[in-house]
């Protein structure tokens, strides 16, 4: 199997023995996405955690105000507001999880340790 660089360059050489069907197999080496302008600081992680917690609180507040979505029929506007808030919370929570994993990998620490430290710092600032 041949590796291509990001530009796809391999000078056009073929080696028929590479692939099972007699043709070459190509594997593109993607850039490390974790290092492409995604350097997270601990404070950024704390801010992301706080934003996700605030979005979760918004969802819970809407659920308290409107009632559980499956138990009570919401108006169209209520349903739209709730669904938008829910999507925002899920997106923010996913972003926090990704950033935590990247930070832990980049610093050589365990993800659980970083997550616990970020949660403590986020809660302390409330």
N, C-alpha and C positions, 0 to 999 in steps of 0.2 A: 504494500500500500504506500502511496506517495503522499507527502505532505506538501501543501501549497502554503505560501505565505499569505498575508492578508490581501495582497494585490492579486493573488491567483497565479503568480509567476512560477513556472517550472521549465522555462526555455523550450517548451513544446516537445520535450523528449518523451518517448514512449518505451515501455518495457512490457511486451506482451505477456510475460510470465507473471506479472503482478496480480492480475485479476483471475477469478475462477473461470470466466468465459473467454480468456485469452486477451482481454483488453485491460487497460490499467484501471485500478481502483484509486480514487482520489479522496483524500481526507483534508478538509480545510481546518487549519488551526485557528480557532477564533481568538481574538484578543481577550485577555482576562477582564471580564466585565467589572469585576470588583475593584479594579485599579484604574478604570477610565473615569477620572474625575469624581470618584465616589469616596473620597477620603472623609470618614466621619470622625468627628471629635466626640469626646464623652459628653460635652455640653449639648451637642446636636442630638445625641441619643436621648438625653433627658428631655429636651424640648419636644422631640418626636413622641416620646412616651406620654408627656403631659397632653399633647394635642390628641392623641388616641384616647386617653382617659377622659378628656373633655367631650370628645365625640361620643364616647360610650355613655357618659352621663346624659347627653342630649337625647340619645336613643331611649334610655331608661325613663327620662322625663316625659318624652312623647308617649311611651307605652303606658306610663301612669296616667297621663292626661286623657289619651284616646282609648285606653283599654288594650288588652292583648289583641294583636291583629286577627287571630283565628277565632276569637270569641265574640267579637263585636264588629259589625259592619261600619267601616270608616267611610267618611265622605271621600269624594275624589281628591279634594285638596289635602285632607288629612292623610290619606294613603300616599299621595305623592310626597308630602313632607316627610312622612315616616320612612318611606323607601329611600329617599335621598339621604336622609340622616344615617340610615343603616348602611348604605353603600359607602358613604364617607368614612364611617367608623371602620368598616372592614378594610377599606383601602389604606387608611392610616395605620391600622393594626398590622396589616401585611408589610407596610413600609418599615415599621419598627422592627418586626421580626427579621426582615432581610438585612437591615442596617446592623442589628445586634449580631447576626451571624458573620457579617463582613468584618465588623470591628473585632470580634473575638478571634477570627482567623488572622486578621492583620496584626493583632497584638500578641498572638500566641496564648491567649487565655481561654478558659472554658466558656462556652456560651452561657451556661447556667450561672456561672459566677458573674459574668458581665450583666446578664439580665437582672439578677438579684440586686446588684449594685445600682443599676439604672433605676429600677423600681423604687429603691430606698431613697435615692436622690430626688426623684420626681415627686414622691410623697412628701419629702421634707420641705419642698418648696411650696407646697399647697397652703 
